[in-house]
Amino acid sequence: MGYVRRVRLASFFTGAATASFLGLYILHKDYKVAHQSFTQQMNELHQSLESRISSLEKLKQRETSEQVEATK
């Protein structure tokens, strides 16, 4: 009876270790996908803001150059 119990415990712990490894692998993969998606969204937002800022700076430059020409 002791031998059967040891075999069952060994099988249980082997299964638990395998399930834990598989679960951690899936969580790690999910984390990497989520991180990549978040990074892509932040890059798109950054590019959008950069383009908006540059267009505002160009508009301001035009306004100041028009004001300088008007004062001449």
C-alpha positions in Angstrom: 0.0 0.0 0.0 2.9 2.4 0.7 4.2 1.9 -2.8 0.9 2.8 -4.5 0.6 5.9 -2.3 4.1 7.0 -3.3 3.3 6.4 -7.0 0.1 8.4 -6.7 1.8 11.3 -4.9 4.6 11.3 -7.4 2.1 11.3 -10.3 0.0 14.1 -8.6 3.0 16.3 -8.0 4.3 15.7 -11.6 0.9 16.7 -12.9 0.7 19.7 -10.7 4.2 20.8 -11.7 3.3 20.4 -15.4 0.1 22.3 -15.0 1.9 25.1 -13.1 4.5 25.3 -15.8 1.9 25.4 -18.6 -0.2 28.1 -16.7 2.9 30.3 -16.1 3.8 29.9 -19.8 0.3 31.0 -20.9 0.3 33.9 -18.5 3.8 35.0 -19.7 2.7 34.8 -23.3 -0.5 36.8 -22.5 1.5 39.4 -20.6 3.9 39.8 -23.6 1.0 40.2 -26.0 -0.7 42.8 -23.7 2.5 44.7 -23.3 3.1 44.7 -27.0 -0.4 46.0 -27.7 -0.1 48.7 -25.0 3.3 49.8 -26.4 1.8 50.0 -29.9 -1.1 52.1 -28.7 1.2 54.4 -26.8 3.5 54.8 -29.9 0.4 55.7 -32.1 -0.7 58.2 -29.5 2.8 59.7 -29.3 2.9 60.0 -33.1 -0.5 61.6 -33.2 0.5 64.1 -30.6 3.8 64.8 -32.3 2.0 65.6 -35.6 -0.6 67.8 -33.8 2.2 69.7 -31.9 4.2 70.2 -35.1 1.2 71.5 -37.0 0.5 73.9 -34.1 4.1 75.1 -34.2 3.9 75.7 -37.9 0.7 77.6 -37.5 2.3 79.8 -34.8 5.4 80.4 -37.0 3.1 81.5 -39.8 1.3 83.9 -37.5 4.4 85.4 -36.1 5.9 85.8 -39.6 2.7 87.5 -40.8 2.8 89.8 -37.8 6.5 90.7 -38.5 5.7 91.4 -42.1 2.7 93.5 -41.1 4.8 95.7 -38.8 7.4 96.4 -41.5 
